Amino acid sequence: MQIGDDSEEGRSGEPTLADDDASRTYPKPKRQRKSSAYEDHLAELREMAQEDPRMIAMIVRSWMNKP
């Protein structure tokens, strides 16, 4: 049997190449999890900045004063 063959063999219920690809599950890329963790941390930092902007200013100043 060939891909794209519409003969009775392809319709007999046997998995074809296209059916096999559709049923496969692939693991999600790890990059998406890292991005999600990054976004979570960023959201936490934004919340901290809203609650205590002086703390964030002190942190930024300390970074700028380091040689």
C-alpha positions in Angstrom: 0.0 0.0 0.0 1.2 3.5 -0.8 0.5 6.8 0.9 -2.6 8.4 -0.7 -3.8 5.0 -2.0 -7.6 4.9 -1.8 -7.9 1.2 -2.4 -9.8 -1.1 -0.1 -6.6 -2.1 1.7 -6.3 1.4 3.1 -9.8 1.3 4.4 -9.8 -2.1 6.0 -9.2 -0.7 9.5 -5.5 -1.4 9.4 -3.5 1.7 10.5 -2.0 3.6 7.7 0.9 6.0 7.9 -1.4 8.9 8.3 -3.4 7.2 11.1 -0.2 6.3 12.9 1.1 9.9 12.9 -2.2 11.2 14.2 -2.3 8.8 17.2 1.3 9.6 18.3 1.8 11.9 21.3 5.0 13.8 21.5 6.4 15.2 24.8 6.0 18.9 25.2 9.2 20.8 24.7 11.0 21.8 27.9 11.4 25.3 26.7 7.7 25.9 27.2 8.1 24.9 30.9 11.0 27.3 31.3 9.1 30.1 29.7 6.2 29.4 32.1 8.5 29.4 35.1 10.0 32.7 33.9 6.6 34.2 33.5 5.6 33.0 36.9 8.7 34.6 38.5 8.1 37.8 36.5 4.5 38.0 37.8 5.7 37.5 41.3 8.3 40.3 40.9 5.7 42.6 39.5 3.5 42.0 42.5 6.4 42.6 44.8 7.2 45.9 43.0 3.6 47.0 43.5 3.7 46.2 47.2 7.1 47.5 48.0 8.7 49.6 45.3 11.5 50.8 47.6 12.8 47.2 47.9 13.0 46.9 44.1 14.8 50.3 43.9 17.3 49.1 46.5 18.0 46.0 44.6 18.5 47.8 41.3 20.8 50.4 43.0 22.9 47.6 44.5 23.3 46.1 41.0 24.4 49.5 39.6 26.9 50.1 42.3 28.7 46.8 41.8 31.9 47.3 39.8 
